[in-house]
């Protein structure tokens, strides 16, 4: 049963109803989007998307290296610090809802010389209090905007963490493929060298022509050139991996593991949890809320401001007499300020913020559709690459067997040198292509994890915001170290 369009519409409506104070109609955003994708939604109890996808590869060294990258990567730490700053800005905005209290202490000495020399001292201590009453909710809207910006920073932080881990994992498997390609090139050189020796022996016995020997030597030297090329590509892949962790690119990082032949099946109904897990969707939704709060604050800036101020002070000629409060002076003032004429600044600002809010709705809709497309592409590629691996593996096995048979038959004089050379090239091409497709498949699976915001396991994993909150508390308390494997939330 295809329930994709109904689900997508309902999901967006539920998201918008979560913030009733926003100036938005619940169905307005969802009605502006037409979902035509064929989603896997056969049952409502489908497995949820969860964190911890790195553990699926079962490569301890990769997990440790990701932890090192999280601790040392400058771009990632920049996002973390900006999240920390956004949290303090949110706290500052919330503080503006409370009364302000200031203390003052002053002292002066004056004197005259004529007609009679005289000097006097004056000391004063005072306490000032002021409070803007948030009758219309303008200050609350500003505080909510700052809090939404903080949540955006948290989602961006979690998204940066997930994206960086995915890039590192893909680079890790790029190194593994480059290493295997180099090993294949070395093995090919050895095979070509043996076949060239066989052809040389036949030539020396007059059983083959010099042309056969020259063609075989050409094949061998070309394979040696490819071997050098593969070695260079392998070392370049190592250097790219080292840069993630801020290491000097010396191409000496140890990379273990192999590209998995078997990957877990994608469970039915995976896209149903997309909105709950993907950080950039949550970030776009929170940006929508922030734009709504800014629009509210701009509209309410047109309304009167009600403030209360109070002051109390004590003045004395002797500093020691200040605390006796014999000459206390106080006043209490309430006031209403109504903007009358500011050149249309407030009115135009309110209109601009309303249009920005409408634009943010479109941005959220586009982000949602783009997310669905990325998941669909990754799912489609996952199926296609699995089939390509299967067919290419069979092709490589047959090509290797054909090369072995061709060499035997050439040694017996049953086939021409061109057939042997063609079988050798075909064997190398199929084996190299198989390594490349396996790497593409694992990298696409990582892209699928990234597009879903986590893996396929069911359980009670934290949401993106909860994970970001944990990291935020660590950063704001000065604990800048990365979590250990037991706390990994990728």
Secondary structure, DSSP 4 states (H G I P E B T S, - for coil): ---HHHHHHHHHHHHHHT-TTSSS-HHHHHHT---------S-TTPPPPBS-GGGGG--HHHHHHHHHHHHH-HHHHHHHHHHHHHHHHHHHHHHTTS-EEEEEEEEEEEEE-SSS-EEEEEEEEEEEEEEEE-SSSHHHHHHHHHHHHHHHHHHHHHHHHHHHHHHHHHHHHHHHHHHHHHHHHHHHHHHHHHHHHHHHHHHHTTSS-HHHHHHHHHHHHHHHHHHHHHHHHHHHHHHHHHHHTT----S---------S--PPPPTTGGGGHHHH-HHHHHHHHHHHHHHHHHHHHHHTTS-EEEEEEEEEEEESSGGGGGG-SSEEEEEEEEEE----STTHHHHHHHHHHHHHHHHHHHHHHHHHHHHHHHHHHHHHHHHHHHHHHHHHHHHHHHHHHHHHHHHHHHTT-S-HHHHHHHHHHHHHHHHHHHHHHHHHHHHHHHHHHHHTSBS--S-PPPHHHHHHHHHHHHHTT--SPP-GGG---
